[in-house]
Amino acid sequence: MSDLGRSTDAYQAFVLGTKLYWTRELYPALKSKHETKARTRGAPGDLDEVAKRFSGDDDYAYFAWFERHLQRMKYSGRYGLVPAHEPLREAWERTLTQDFARDLLALNPNLDIPKYFTAVDIHQHPGGVCGDSLAGVVYERGARTTTPLMRRDLDLHYRLVDAAKSYVSPQRVADLGCGFGKSTRPFYKEFPDVKIDGVDLSEPCLRLAAFTASQDQATNVRYHQATAQETGLSSSEYNLVTSTMTLHEMPPPAVEAMVEETYRLLGDGGYAVHLDFLADEDPFNRFIHYGHSKRNNEPYMPPLNEMDIVGLHERVGFKDVQVLPFEEFPGALDASNVNWRFPWALVVARK
């Protein structure tokens, strides 16, 4: 039993089990139905045509309802993660304000949090991840079912490390939009002699990231409260700049500014390696991806998908820009894998 109690554990296990049913049963059935429609009525020309074909369709309504409300149930309600952490508030707040923060964390109390990040409860996380002091703790707990901690070869964050080091041997790394440090941790553990800087705008998330690093006895990482567009880090000091699931959280002007900031941070020959979600040209895949954006309160997924990411990097000055499919676990890209998955993509560019 976890520290949240037996009832909450049982409830969360039910939510996760139902989500796996949604992933492994409802989605493949919906895709099969789309393929049947395509055979009998011809391939759809765009996602709007897919939407018309599924208008009033009970199976799609069922699929969409589950996607929307399982996420809501994870966080809210009697046994949701937000109320479940309330009895732990005093202990966690005491933990997250210990002296370890002085060496591992640089906060900016005057940081103006962008409105685009606070206008909606992103991921259906009540209040978002910037406001409440326990937001980082709750976010971390919720992420365990989205990108669970698994053995190294199955953990997508370690797989990103492997992908990055196939392009460049890390000497100094900046991790933009690091959240509670899940994407930064593999870098400071894999490269204990390399200085790592994590950047995020959420104080609650950064406090948890610093606490985790203190528990790891890490001495080569420091977290900074700043935006990914204006980090305050030194120019040309890094040979690797990464981000994980950050680009799709920002409107296009902010994405452009982040790419420009990445270029400024890198020295000549350095690499930008960004992991995010980019659906391919298939109308059904885009229809599902754009629908997820609405149902999970992530409004900037479609605009990112419509951007010319390669052209943007080239205009800033990057070379050898690539957008590659990313295998988040072995076999994820195999044709035999018919379960729902995010359209993971790796954006790689050299300065």
DADAPE-V854622 format. One record per residue. N is the residue number from 1. RES is the residue in one letter. PSI is psi in radians with two decimals (999 if undefined). D_CENTER is the distance of its C-alpha to the mean C-alpha in whole Angstrom. Layout:
N	RES	PSI	D_CENTER
N	RES	PSI	D_CENTER
This chain:
1	M	2.41	27
2	S	3.13	25
3	D	-0.07	25
4	L	-0.20	24
5	G	2.76	27
6	R	-0.75	29
7	S	-0.77	28
8	T	-0.72	25
9	D	-0.76	24
10	A	-0.74	26
11	Y	-0.84	24
12	Q	-0.60	21
13	A	-0.66	22
14	F	-0.79	23
15	V	-0.80	20
16	L	-0.78	18
17	G	-0.70	22
18	T	-0.62	22
19	K	-0.64	18
20	L	-0.62	19
21	Y	-0.75	22
22	W	-0.76	20
23	T	-0.76	18
24	R	-0.30	21
25	E	-0.93	24
26	L	-0.77	23
27	Y	-0.88	21
28	P	-0.64	24
29	A	-0.69	26
30	L	-0.74	25
31	K	-0.68	25
32	S	-0.68	28
33	K	-0.72	29
34	H	-0.75	28
35	E	-0.62	30
36	T	-0.76	33
37	K	-0.70	33
38	A	-0.64	32
39	R	-0.64	35
40	T	-0.46	37
41	R	-0.03	37
42	G	2.71	35
43	A	2.38	32
44	P	2.54	30
45	G	-0.54	30
46	D	3.11	27
47	L	-0.45	24
48	D	-0.64	27
49	E	-0.65	29
50	V	-0.77	27
51	A	-0.71	26
52	K	-0.68	30
53	R	-0.48	31
54	F	0.06	28
55	S	2.17	30
56	G	0.09	31
57	D	2.15	30
58	D	-0.67	30
59	D	-0.72	28
60	Y	-0.70	25
61	A	-0.71	26
62	Y	-0.83	26
63	F	-0.84	22
64	A	-0.69	21
65	W	-0.80	22
66	F	-0.77	21
67	E	-0.78	17
68	R	-0.86	18
69	H	-0.43	20
70	L	-0.67	18
71	Q	-0.74	15
72	R	-0.76	18
73	M	-0.56	20
74	K	-0.68	17
75	Y	-0.60	17
76	S	3.08	20
77	G	3.10	24
78	R	-0.71	26
79	Y	0.39	24
80	G	2.87	21
81	L	-0.57	19
82	V	-0.98	19
83	P	-0.52	23
84	A	-0.47	23
85	H	-0.17	22
86	E	-0.73	25
87	P	-0.30	28
88	L	0.05	26
89	R	-0.93	25
90	E	-0.76	28
91	A	-0.75	27
92	W	-0.72	24
93	E	-0.64	25
94	R	-0.71	27
95	T	-0.75	25
96	L	-0.06	23
97	T	0.37	26
98	Q	3.01	27
99	D	-0.28	29
100	F	-0.47	26
101	A	-0.45	24
102	R	-0.62	27
103	D	-0.40	26
104	L	-0.15	23
105	L	2.30	21
106	A	1.82	22
107	L	2.71	22
108	N	1.63	23
109	P	-0.27	24
110	N	0.11	25
111	L	2.28	22
112	D	1.84	22
113	I	2.21	18
114	P	2.45	18
115	K	-0.57	19
116	Y	-0.36	16
117	F	-0.23	14
118	T	-0.11	16
119	A	-0.49	18
120	V	2.78	16
121	D	1.54	15
122	I	2.44	11
123	H	0.23	10
124	Q	0.37	14
125	H	1.95	14
126	P	2.13	17
127	G	-0.03	18
128	G	-2.92	14
129	V	0.19	13
130	C	-0.43	15
131	G	-1.25	19
132	D	2.54	20
133	S	-0.40	20
134	L	0.12	19
135	A	-0.68	15
136	G	-0.70	14
137	V	-0.79	16
138	V	-0.73	15
139	Y	-0.77	11
140	E	-0.74	12
141	R	-0.73	14
142	G	-0.60	12
143	A	-0.30	9
144	R	-0.44	12
145	T	-0.20	13
146	T	-0.90	9
147	T	1.34	9
148	P	2.63	12
149	L	2.04	14
150	M	-3.10	17
151	R	2.79	19
152	R	-0.77	18
153	D	-0.21	19
154	L	-0.20	16
155	D	2.12	13
156	L	-0.49	11
157	H	-0.68	10
158	Y	-0.56	14
159	R	-0.56	14
160	L	-0.71	12
161	V	-0.80	15
162	D	-0.71	18
163	A	-0.77	17
164	A	-0.75	17
165	K	-0.14	20
166	S	-0.28	22
167	Y	-0.63	22
168	V	2.53	23
169	S	1.94	24
170	P	2.27	22
171	Q	-0.64	24
172	R	2.30	22
173	V	2.39	18
174	A	2.21	16
175	D	1.87	13
176	L	2.37	11
177	G	0.79	9
178	C	-0.22	9
179	G	-2.30	9
180	F	0.27	11
181	G	0.11	11
182	K	-0.58	10
183	S	-0.42	9
184	T	-0.63	12
185	R	-0.79	15
186	P	-0.57	15
187	F	-0.79	16
188	Y	-0.37	19
189	K	-0.66	20
190	E	-0.51	21
191	F	1.27	22
192	P	-0.28	24
193	D	0.06	26
194	V	2.34	24
195	K	2.26	23
196	I	2.31	19
197	D	2.13	18
198	G	2.43	15
199	V	2.29	14
200	D	2.83	12
201	L	-0.14	14
202	S	1.97	14
203	E	-0.79	17
204	P	-0.68	17
205	C	-0.75	13
206	L	-0.62	15
207	R	-0.71	18
208	L	-0.69	17
209	A	-0.77	15
210	A	-0.68	19
211	F	-0.76	20
212	T	-0.75	19
213	A	-0.64	20
214	S	-0.66	23
215	Q	-0.55	23
216	D	-0.12	23
217	Q	0.64	25
218	A	2.37	23
219	T	0.03	25
220	N	0.31	23
221	V	2.56	20
222	R	2.39	20
223	Y	2.47	18
224	H	2.33	18
225	Q	1.93	18
226	A	2.95	17
227	T	2.79	16
228	A	-0.26	14
229	Q	-0.38	17
230	E	1.43	20
231	T	-0.47	19
232	G	0.03	22
233	L	2.85	22
234	S	2.52	25
235	S	2.52	26
236	S	0.40	26
237	E	-0.13	25
238	Y	2.55	22
239	N	0.02	22
240	L	2.20	19
241	V	2.22	16
242	T	2.86	12
243	S	2.68	9
244	T	2.01	5
245	M	0.71	3
246	T	-0.73	6
247	L	-0.71	9
248	H	-0.07	8
249	E	0.04	8
250	M	2.59	12
251	P	2.80	15
252	P	-0.77	17
253	P	-0.62	19
254	A	-0.65	16
255	V	-0.78	15
256	E	-0.76	18
257	A	-0.63	19
258	M	-0.69	16
259	V	-0.70	17
260	E	-0.70	21
261	E	-0.67	19
262	T	-0.76	18
263	Y	-0.72	21
264	R	-0.67	23
265	L	-0.54	22
266	L	2.49	22
267	G	2.95	26
268	D	2.34	28
269	G	-0.12	27
270	G	2.85	23
271	Y	2.47	20
272	A	2.29	17
273	V	1.83	14
274	H	2.25	11
275	L	2.17	8
276	D	-2.89	7
277	F	2.10	9
278	L	1.88	12
279	A	2.60	15
280	D	-2.96	18
281	E	-0.19	22
282	D	2.14	23
283	P	-0.64	23
284	F	-0.76	22
285	N	-0.70	19
286	R	-0.69	18
287	F	-0.80	20
288	I	-0.77	18
289	H	-0.79	14
290	Y	-0.59	16
291	G	-0.69	17
292	H	-0.71	14
293	S	-0.73	13
294	K	-0.78	16
295	R	-0.37	16
296	N	0.25	12
297	N	0.88	13
298	E	1.36	11
299	P	-0.27	14
300	Y	0.12	13
301	M	-0.89	11
302	P	-0.79	15
303	P	-0.67	16
304	L	-0.73	14
305	N	-0.47	15
306	E	-0.20	18
307	M	2.67	18
308	D	1.49	20
309	I	-0.72	18
310	V	-0.84	20
311	G	-0.66	23
312	L	-0.84	21
313	H	-0.67	21
314	E	-0.65	24
315	R	-0.62	26
316	V	-0.48	24
317	G	-0.04	26
318	F	2.69	24
319	K	2.90	25
320	D	0.79	25
321	V	2.30	21
322	Q	2.56	20
323	V	2.02	17
324	L	2.50	17
325	P	2.49	16
326	F	2.22	14
327	E	1.75	15
328	E	-0.28	12
329	F	2.73	16
330	P	2.23	19
331	G	-0.02	20
332	A	-0.57	17
333	L	0.01	19
334	D	2.57	22
335	A	-0.43	24
336	S	-0.27	25
337	N	1.77	22
338	V	0.03	22
339	N	2.78	19
340	W	2.47	16
341	R	2.71	13
342	F	2.59	10
343	P	1.25	12
344	W	2.37	10
345	A	2.55	12
346	L	2.17	13
347	V	2.03	14
348	V	2.33	17
349	A	2.54	20
350	R	2.41	23
351	K	999	24
